[in-house]
Every structure is written in C-alpha cells, then in structure tokens.
Amino acid sequence: MGQTFAYLRVSTSHQDVKNQRFEILDYSQRNGLRVDHFIEVEMSSRKGSGERMIDHLLQRLNPGDSVIVSELSRIGRSTVEVLNIVKQLTEMGVALIAIKQNMTVSGNGNVQSKVMVTLFSLFAELERDLISERTKRALEAKKAAGVKIGRPKGRTSASKLDGVEEQIRELLRKKVSMASISKIFEVSRGTVYNFIHSRKLRDHDIGRAS
C-alpha cells in the first residue's frame, strides 16, 4: 500500500501551517486516511519549485502514493504550474487530493482524472492567452500615449525590450512560451532569449546573480 504525503506551505512567518495541518488531519480522519509524512515549507510562491521543496516531494514519491494539500494554490504559483505538477503526479501513478477544491485526481489514469487534466490544460491555455492579450494592450496604450518603450539609442547593451522587464518576468512566471512573448513584443525569439538571460529575468538567474 502506498504512502500519503501532506504538503503544507505558507508564504511568510506571519502565516501559520497549523491551520493547514488541522484541515489535512481532519480530512484524513473523516476519510479513513493516514498521513505518513508532512512536508512543511515557509516560502513565497514566487520562488522556484526547488526552494519550495516541490522537487524534493516528487523525488520521494512512488507509484501508489498520494499527495494531500489544503488547496491547489499550495503546490503551484499559477494554473500552468499546477497543471504541470498534476500531470507529473498522474504520470507517476500518484494521486492528488486538494481539500478546498474537494478534488481527487487519481494516479491510475481513469477517465475522470483524464477529464480533470484536460480541463486544467484548457484553463492554463486560457490564462496564457489572457495574460498575453493584457500585456499587448498595455503596450499599445503606452505607445498611443507617446511613451517610448526601451532605452535611448546609443546606450551600451540596449535592447528593444528595455523598459518591459516586469511584464516579461510576469509572463515567464506564467509559463508563457518564448514564441508567444516574441509575438507580443514584435521581436524575434533570439532577442527575447538574449534579453531574458542578459537581464536575469528568470527566478533561477536571479538566484545565481545574488
């Protein structure tokens, strides 16, 4: 019989994992489950999966195991990331229980689980599209108002994307592809790639730079 792992995460020291622990233990008692391991993390959702110990959790799991969380937002910082983790768990043969959403995604690949993953995929795609559309409209509004995007010509290492670092960083957090970002800002994928790495816009690049 597989083991059950409870994953608990709070963003700051002002929050308390006790509430999540109570919810998980109460749910487990009502449903005849036994929690074998608790993984508790105090870490912002903006941090990478390694720092949030998601990678550590995935490495400890085996087929037939279960992961229980108080709500889906504990395991991912966006719909896209949650989807990727859910898909990874189902492919590993691991079940996911989210108490707040009253949802159980089985690890045995049944029809219900496949439908849930498909719905997650559609929501994730919609989220990417909406983010791309909002970013594009914001840039168009700035241009219409006479705001110049980018640094003045002649500066060292200038890029057409200077001035939109935060927008690109948010798109990366939402797992928007390089191709989509290049279309939004009307530049080549190479320009996007070089800009992201030269400005260290990814979380792991920022970590290496600090």
C-alpha positions in Angstrom: 0.0 0.0 0.0 1.3 3.4 -0.9 2.2 6.2 1.5 0.4 9.6 1.9 2.5 12.8 1.9 1.0 16.1 3.2 2.5 19.2 1.6 2.0 22.4 3.6 3.3 25.9 2.5 2.9 29.4 3.9 4.4 32.5 2.3 5.6 34.4 5.3 6.3 33.9 9.0 3.1 35.8 9.8 1.1 32.8 8.5 0.8 29.5 10.3 0.9 26.0 8.9 -1.2 24.8 11.9 -4.4 25.6 10.0 -3.4 23.6 7.0 -2.2 20.8 9.3 -5.6 20.8 11.1 -7.5 20.7 7.7 -5.5 17.8 6.4 -5.7 15.8 9.6 -9.4 16.5 9.9 -10.0 15.4 6.3 -7.8 12.3 6.8 -9.7 11.2 9.9 -13.1 11.7 8.2 -12.0 9.7 5.2 -10.0 6.9 6.9 -6.6 8.1 5.6 -3.3 8.0 7.4 -0.7 10.7 6.7 2.7 9.2 6.7 4.8 12.3 6.1 4.4 16.0 6.5 6.5 18.4 4.4 6.2 22.0 5.7 7.6 25.0 3.9 7.8 28.7 4.6 8.4 30.1 1.2 6.8 32.6 -1.2 5.1 31.1 -4.2 7.3 33.3 -6.4 10.3 31.0 -5.5 11.3 28.1 -7.7 10.0 24.6 -7.2 13.3 23.5 -5.7 13.2 26.2 -2.9 9.5 25.3 -2.3 10.6 21.7 -1.9 8.3 20.5 -4.6 11.2 18.8 -6.3 12.1 17.1 -3.0 8.5 15.9 -2.7 8.4 14.5 -6.2 11.7 12.6 -5.7 10.2 10.8 -2.6 7.1 9.6 -4.4 6.4 6.2 -5.8 3.5 4.7 -7.8 0.5 4.2 -5.5 1.4 7.1 -3.2 -0.9 10.1 -2.5 -0.2 13.8 -2.0 -2.7 15.8 0.0 -2.8 19.6 0.2 -5.3 22.0 1.8 -5.8 23.8 -1.5 -4.2 23.7 -5.0 -2.5 27.1 -4.6 -0.2 25.5 -2.1 1.6 23.5 -4.8 1.8 26.0 -7.7 2.1 29.7 -8.4 -0.1 29.6 -11.5 -2.6 27.5 -13.3 0.1 26.4 -15.6 2.4 25.2 -12.9 -0.4 23.5 -11.0 -1.3 21.7 -14.3 2.3 20.6 -14.8 2.6 19.2 -11.3 -0.8 17.4 -11.6 0.2 15.9 -14.9 3.6 14.8 -13.5 1.9 13.2 -10.5 -0.6 11.3 -12.6 2.1 10.1 -14.9 4.0 8.8 -11.8 0.9 6.9 -10.7 0.5 9.2 -7.7 -2.9 10.6 -6.6 -3.5 14.2 -5.6 -6.1 15.3 -3.0 -7.0 19.1 -2.8 -9.3 19.6 0.2 -10.6 23.1 -0.6 -11.5 22.2 -4.1 -13.0 18.9 -3.0 -11.0 17.2 -5.7 -9.1 14.0 -6.1 -7.1 13.3 -9.2 -6.3 9.6 -9.2 -2.9 8.3 -10.2 -4.4 5.3 -12.1 -5.2 7.2 -15.2 -9.0 6.7 -15.1 -11.4 8.7 -17.2 -12.3 11.2 -14.5 -8.7 12.0 -13.9 -8.0 12.4 -17.6 -11.0 14.8 -17.9 -9.7 16.9 -15.0 -6.2 17.2 -16.5 -7.8 18.2 -19.8 -9.8 20.9 -18.1 -6.7 22.1 -16.4 -4.9 22.3 -19.7 -7.7 24.4 -21.2 -7.7 26.8 -18.2 -3.9 27.1 -18.4 -4.1 27.9 -22.1 -6.8 30.5 -21.5 -4.7 32.0 -18.7 -1.7 32.3 -21.0 -3.8 33.9 -23.8 -5.4 36.4 -21.4 -2.0 37.4 -20.0 -0.6 37.9 -23.5 -3.6 39.9 -24.6 -3.5 42.2 -21.5 0.3 42.8 -21.9 -0.1 43.6 -25.6 -3.0 46.0 -24.9 -0.9 47.7 -22.2 2.0 48.2 -24.6 -0.3 49.6 -27.3 -1.8 52.1 -24.8 1.7 53.3 -23.8 2.6 53.8 -27.4 -0.6 55.6 -28.1 0.1 57.9 -25.1 3.6 58.7 -26.6 5.5 56.7 -24.1 8.7 55.2 -25.6 9.4 51.6 -24.9 13.1 50.9 -24.5 16.3 52.8 -23.7 17.5 55.7 -25.8 19.7 54.6 -28.7 23.4 54.6 -28.1 23.5 53.1 -24.6 25.6 50.0 -24.0 23.7 46.7 -24.4 20.5 48.5 -25.3 17.6 46.3 -26.3 14.2 46.8 -27.9 12.8 45.2 -24.8 14.3 47.6 -22.2 11.6 49.0 -20.1 9.3 46.0 -20.1 11.3 43.8 -17.8 8.5 43.3 -15.3 6.0 42.4 -18.0 8.3 39.7 -19.3 9.2 38.4 -15.9 5.4 38.0 -15.2 4.9 36.2 -18.5 7.8 33.8 -17.6 6.2 33.1 -14.2 3.0 32.2 -16.0 5.0 29.8 -18.3 4.2 31.8 -21.5 6.5 30.5 -24.2 9.4 32.3 -25.9 7.5 32.2 -29.2 4.4 33.9 -27.6 6.5 36.6 -25.9 8.2 37.4 -29.1 4.9 37.8 -30.8 3.5 40.1 -28.0 6.5 42.4 -28.3 7.0 42.0 -32.0 10.7 40.9 -31.8 12.5 37.7 -32.7 12.7 34.8 -30.3 16.5 35.3 -30.3 16.0 38.9 -29.0 13.7 37.6 -26.2 16.1 34.8 -25.3 19.1 37.1 -25.1 17.2 39.8 -23.2 15.9 37.3 -20.6 19.4 35.9 -19.9 21.3 39.2 -20.1 18.8 40.9 -17.6 18.5 37.7 -15.5 14.7 37.7 -15.6 14.2 34.1 -14.6 14.0 33.2 -10.9 17.0 30.9 -11.1 19.1 33.5 -12.9 18.3 36.0 -10.2 19.3 33.4 -7.6 22.7 32.9 -9.3 23.2 36.6 -9.5 22.6 37.3 -5.8 
